[in-house]
């Protein structure tokens, strides 16, 4: 049987700690945030997608015991009387209704389901974000036919330090990201409506600070 001296024990512990720290040091890169593509690519084909904290009313024809109101959990699922975990986030109400019919078909004959949303929050990927020199930078829930002017009203306009005509709109379509120039000073301070543009779900507005 091998006996370890106090010195050998100390050396072993030191080597173990060093290897552990070395392993941690080589794994210090965070994964990049994933970007989900919206189903909406133009203002005319907007489809609302269900998201966490939405309140859903699910009606199952001739089966009131299976019908009810459900709040979407933070993980994007709901719990029903028959199925504990039903993924719903990122689906349209119509898509969810068809999915529920397939799920319930295992328990009842020819289910007919309708889904409506009572409290609109939507998935994070659909929210429009304004960062930088806005009076109240925040994420705003998208509404059909939302324009840049609507969005700036929602965030309280520009601060006195904003370089509005140097602002950028970042848009992701089909996994490809593009950046566009927007003229917020002309739109808000000069009242030039020609500087107004359509906003789509997931857009990001970046407003830099002016250099005096």
TASULCOR-V58620 format. One record per residue. N is the residue number from 1. NEAR is the number of other C-alpha atoms within 10 Angstrom. Layout:
{{N,NEAR} {N,NEAR}}
This chain:
{{1,3} {2,4} {3,7} {4,10} {5,9} {6,9} {7,9} {8,11} {9,11} {10,12} {11,12} {12,13} {13,12} {14,12} {15,11} {16,12} {17,12} {18,12} {19,12} {20,11} {21,11} {22,11} {23,11} {24,10} {25,10} {26,8} {27,8} {28,8} {29,7} {30,6} {31,6} {32,6} {33,6} {34,8} {35,14} {36,16} {37,17} {38,21} {39,18} {40,18} {41,15} {42,13} {43,16} {44,9} {45,10} {46,17} {47,16} {48,23} {49,24} {50,25} {51,26} {52,21} {53,20} {54,22} {55,20} {56,21} {57,18} {58,22} {59,19} {60,20} {61,13} {62,11} {63,12} {64,10} {65,9} {66,14} {67,18} {68,13} {69,15} {70,18} {71,19} {72,22} {73,18} {74,13} {75,13} {76,19} {77,19} {78,20} {79,14} {80,15} {81,9} {82,11} {83,11} {84,10} {85,13} {86,17} {87,16} {88,24} {89,23} {90,22} {91,19} {92,18} {93,22} {94,14} {95,14} {96,22} {97,21} {98,16} {99,17} {100,21} {101,18} {102,15} {103,15} {104,19} {105,13} {106,10} {107,10} {108,10} {109,9} {110,12} {111,18} {112,17} {113,21} {114,18} {115,20} {116,17} {117,20} {118,13} {119,12} {120,17} {121,20} {122,22} {123,23} {124,17} {125,18} {126,27} {127,20} {128,20} {129,23} {130,23} {131,16} {132,18} {133,21} {134,23} {135,18} {136,17} {137,20} {138,15} {139,19} {140,18} {141,18} {142,23} {143,18} {144,17} {145,14} {146,16} {147,16} {148,20} {149,18} {150,16} {151,22} {152,20} {153,13} {154,16} {155,18} {156,12} {157,22} {158,22} {159,15} {160,12} {161,13} {162,21} {163,19} {164,26} {165,17} {166,16} {167,21} {168,18} {169,18} {170,16} {171,19} {172,19} {173,17} {174,11} {175,12} {176,9} {177,10} {178,10} {179,13} {180,10} {181,13} {182,21} {183,18} {184,26} {185,19} {186,16} {187,20} {188,18} {189,11} {190,10} {191,12} {192,13} {193,11} {194,9} {195,17} {196,18} {197,15} {198,14} {199,24} {200,26} {201,29} {202,26} {203,21} {204,20} {205,26} {206,21} {207,24} {208,18} {209,17} {210,13} {211,7} {212,4}}
